[in-house]
Amino acid sequence: MKRIEITSFPDKQEYIENFLDKQHVPFQRFEGKTSEDRLLYRYIVIAPDGLASSIIQTFSKIIDTKERELYIINENVEATVSDYLHQLKDTITPKKKTPHMIEELVPLTEPFVRFRKDLTIMIIISCAVALVGLFSNSPAIVIGAMLISPLLGPITAFAFNAAVGRPWKMLQSASSGFALIAMVVIASAVMTFLTGLIFDLPVTNEIEIRTKNSPVDVMIGILLGIAGGIAMVSTIPGILVGVAIAAALVPPATVTGIGIAFFDYEIFTGGLLLTSSNIIGLILGCMIVFFLKGVTPRKYYERTGAKKYLLISIIFFAFLGLLLGVFSIF
């Protein structure tokens, strides 16, 4: 169930109430006034998920949300005690596929659009744990590093903003992701170099396996990106943790830093290529899901531009993935 709150001026009253009556959903109307003493109506609607999207799409076309006092709020309702609503839900028949509600995806991606300083400690801890696991040849510790990695956030934010045609936020997400990756590489290089002055650090099997690349790596990244995209549009963000573990973005990025500290070109390039393959595959997989699921802007006149950005991005990253796949063969 969804709780929808709509504010409107009186000129839209008849249209709103007639539409809600046709949908057979319960609603309440409250009167209020703006700071300029203009009459304002606030509607509280409880609707099954199958109707909520249609209601929001309809009202977003007639309500000018650029006005300070006008807005539409969509919230999940954890529990509803209403026999009427449950009967209404059972009568809803599947309708033609409609664009996904981007409002549900924004909270999952917006925190990762800009670089946040509070992620710095998390990424350094993740890097340190990965170093311990790599040099001790312990897969269990390496998996621990993947669990606390926040690198997947900017990747999904980049793919989502490509789908809704927001180039500026795409750039911000890319910058945030690049900054986090760069921090892993630099931190691992510094920590490895300083530790190497005290201990003799071996090149373990856990390090070596992350210096080998093949076209399969890109395909695995795409599949993981598809899994991450499905998790987002299905509103099951917990699955993203599992995807982050499997994607293993931190360990290969850490190996890249180890290559710098060891002045070893093969370790450096191997780790860098594997990291790039995972990132490109994840972005491409997420974009494919958003495209197939119809994730688009709410306003119809924004959809053409958004579709262009998404298609160009998919082609570009598909080309990069193909290039990396071919390069990894040689």
CORSUL-V398673 format. One line per field, one symbol per residue. ss: DSSP state (~ for helix, > for strand, _ for the rest). phi: phi as a letter, one per 30 degrees, with the letter a starting at -180 (. if undefined). psi: psi as a letter, one per 40 degrees, with the letter a starting at -180 (. if undefined). Layout:
# CORSUL-V398673
ss: ???
phi: ???
psi: ???
This chain:
# CORSUL-V398673
ss: _>>>>>>>_~~~~~~~~~~~~~~__>>>>>>>>_____>>>>>>>>>_~~~~~~~~~~~~~~_________>>>>>______~~~~~~~~~________>__~~~~~~~~~~_____~~~~~~~~~~~~~~~~~~___~~~~~~~~~___~~~~~~~~~~~~~___~~~~~~~~~~~~~~~~~~~~~~~~~~~~~~________~~~~______~~~~~~~~~~~~~~~~~~~_____~~~~~~~~~_~~~~~~~~~~~~~~__~~~~~~~~~~~~~~~~~~~~~~~~~~~~__>____~~~~~~~~~~~~~~~~~~~~~~~~~~~~~~_
phi: .bcccbcadedceddddddddddicdabcbcabddciddbcbccbcbdedcedddddddddccddddedcabcbbdcdbbcaddddddedddceceecedddddceddcedcdcdcdddddddddedddddddddchceddddedddcdcddeddddddddddciceddddddddddddddddddddddddddddddccdcdcddddddcccbaeddddddddddddddddddchbdedddddddddhddeddddeddddddhcdddddddddddddddddddddddddddddidbdddddcddddddeddddddddddddddddddddc
psi: iihhhhiiideeddddddddddefiiiihiiaiieefihhhhhhhhiidddddddddddedehgedhdehihhhiihdhhghddddddddehihiihiiihdddddddddeedihhdeeddddddddddddddddefhdddddddddehedddddddddddddefgddddddddddddddddddddddddddddddddihhigiddddeeehiiddddddddddddddddddeefgeddddddddddfdddddddddddddefhddddddddddddddddddddddddddddefhiidhdeeddddddddddddddddddddddddded.
